[in-house]
Amino acid sequence: MKKTIIILIVLTLTCLGFTDDIGLMRKSLIMSTLWQTTSAEYRALAYQAYNIARLRLDEDLRITRTQKRAIIVDADETVIDNSAFQIKAIVDGAQYSRDFDNWVKSAEAKAIPGALDFLNYAFDNGCEIYYISNRKLRHMEGTLNNLKALGYPQSEESHILLNDDTSNKGIRRDQVAEDHFIVMLIGDNLIDFEDVFRMKNIEERFSSVEDFKDEFGKKFIILPNPMYGEWEKTLYGGPRQIPEKTKKKKLWEHLNNNK
């Protein structure tokens, strides 16, 4: 079914000549979603991330720890693949604010390549797995059902830390760190690693990446996600909920500034 929908998207692009008739924002979502769902490069990068994670875990397992080890992972686009929802947004006009709740309840999202094997390996080697996501508390049941259906270890409420009253994940990471040694954090968004990346502009985020450059591929394992994320907000200078004309203007400004 998913392949059929992807073919329809491609045919739509062909028929329209991929011109401005589609709209800049729609073009962006189409191409980023097609890359995530059809490119072998995406799958290779996901496997690469989890292969590196396993190497780093094996290194740490050779060290004697007095605390229980923990692996912290994000949920969306880190262990759970929501690209099917993005396709719904393109083909059926689904919207995050209106339709994402039903998507979560359906528990139909697939696993990110490499994630299941790695987390089961980590759990079998004595690591506690914690899923720290900015999904809302009302998404607990759907998230739990989805993780269970995919076979992820420790798919239980005590190991799924969702957004209660703040999107600041640092509070939840600190909660895990109280009685665990955190071996690594895995995510698709820089705020999955450090709070310093929250609510910053492009230059500030670049600078913070430089500050933490030695952690990437070690304690921080990052996966690709061209469909959405904190990076998108920075393009607009804040929230996504601004007029389409304003978004388009800002995107063209960024393109012209980076020629």
Rosetta blueprint (number, residue, H / E / L):
1 M L
2 K H
3 K H
4 T H
5 I H
6 I H
7 I H
8 L H
9 I H
10 V H
11 L H
12 T H
13 L H
14 T H
15 C H
16 L H
17 G L
18 F L
19 T L
20 D L
21 D L
22 I L
23 G L
24 L H
25 M H
26 R H
27 K H
28 S H
29 L H
30 I H
31 M H
32 S H
33 T H
34 L H
35 W H
36 Q H
37 T H
38 T H
39 S L
40 A H
41 E H
42 Y H
43 R H
44 A H
45 L H
46 A H
47 Y H
48 Q H
49 A H
50 Y H
51 N H
52 I H
53 A H
54 R H
55 L H
56 R H
57 L H
58 D H
59 E H
60 D H
61 L H
62 R L
63 I L
64 T L
65 R L
66 T L
67 Q L
68 K E
69 R E
70 A E
71 I E
72 I E
73 V E
74 D L
75 A L
76 D E
77 E L
78 T L
79 V L
80 I E
81 D E
82 N L
83 S H
84 A H
85 F H
86 Q H
87 I H
88 K H
89 A H
90 I H
91 V H
92 D L
93 G L
94 A L
95 Q L
96 Y H
97 S H
98 R H
99 D H
100 F H
101 D H
102 N H
103 W H
104 V H
105 K H
106 S H
107 A L
108 E L
109 A L
110 K E
111 A E
112 I L
113 P L
114 G L
115 A H
116 L H
117 D H
118 F H
119 L H
120 N H
121 Y H
122 A H
123 F H
124 D H
125 N L
126 G L
127 C L
128 E E
129 I E
130 Y E
131 Y E
132 I E
133 S E
134 N E
135 R E
136 K E
137 L H
138 R H
139 H H
140 M H
141 E H
142 G H
143 T H
144 L H
145 N H
146 N H
147 L H
148 K H
149 A H
150 L H
151 G L
152 Y L
153 P L
154 Q L
155 S L
156 E L
157 E H
158 S H
159 H H
160 I E
161 L E
162 L E
163 N E
164 D L
165 D L
166 T L
167 S L
168 N L
169 K L
170 G H
171 I H
172 R H
173 R H
174 D H
175 Q H
176 V H
177 A H
178 E L
179 D L
180 H E
181 F E
182 I E
183 V E
184 M E
185 L E
186 I E
187 G E
188 D L
189 N L
190 L H
191 I H
192 D H
193 F L
194 E L
195 D H
196 V H
197 F H
198 R L
199 M L
200 K L
201 N L
202 I H
203 E H
204 E H
205 R H
206 F H
207 S H
208 S H
209 V H
210 E H
211 D H
212 F L
213 K H
214 D H
215 E H
216 F E
217 G L
218 K L
219 K L
220 F E
221 I E
222 I E
223 L L
224 P L
225 N L
226 P L
227 M L
228 Y L
229 G L
230 E H
231 W H
232 E H
233 K H
234 T H
235 L H
236 Y H
237 G L
238 G L
239 P L
240 R L
241 Q L
242 I L
243 P L
244 E H
245 K H
246 T H
247 K H
248 K H
249 K H
250 K H
251 L H
252 W H
253 E H
254 H H
255 L H
256 N H
257 N H
258 N L
259 K L
